[in-house]
Amino acid sequence: MKSDDVAMDIIKKYSLIFIILIVAIPSIQAAEPDQARTVRATLDTYGIYAYTRDNGKTWINPLKKDDRLYEGIHPVLIKETYHIPAIQDLFFGFEYVVAGLPDGKIPIEMKVSHPQFNDKDGKPAVGYSSINQYWVTNGKAAGISGYIFERDEELKGGDWVFDLRYNNQSLLKQVFKVIEQ
């Protein structure tokens, strides 16, 4: 009888392991699709852009080195560079594509650090953060981020670092060297 008891204990033990495996394996394999996604960003263009503030009626190009006629309202790359002259009304930045996102309306954050200057309220500032909503289709969203020098206080030389973030993870960092004129 002892061998029958030992055999029953072994069967119970392995049956319990088998039941645990049957229950656990499907839940491991049934991970949410978003958890399996690899979100990544790629750089499209970067540098100095011409832009409009009035829906395409007047284009602003502080470099004044090009006499193209621009159409639409999307900024137009006029010079590919990481070295940015500190000139009033100049817009610099970069365009990017983020892939691996779930479809729908998704928040993407941009953290920017820059040389210290006083903000519009007169307070010292060394950066800012903004969250924009992007419409994602087929896992992709495209955007442009940058800065327009609007005030004399902003025309400081030094590094400007743009950090594109999703779910608290850095996807793409762009560094521009602003050069005082």
Secondary structure, DSSP 8 states (H G I E B T S, - for coil): -HHHHHHHHHHHHHHHHHHHHHHHHHHHHT--HHHH---EEEEEEEEEEEEESSTTSSEE-TT--------SSS-EEEE--SEEE--TT-EEEEEEEEES--SEEEEEEEEEEEEEEE-TTS-EEEEEEEEEEEEEBTTEEEEEEEEE--SGGG---EEEEEEEEETTEEEEEEEEEEE--
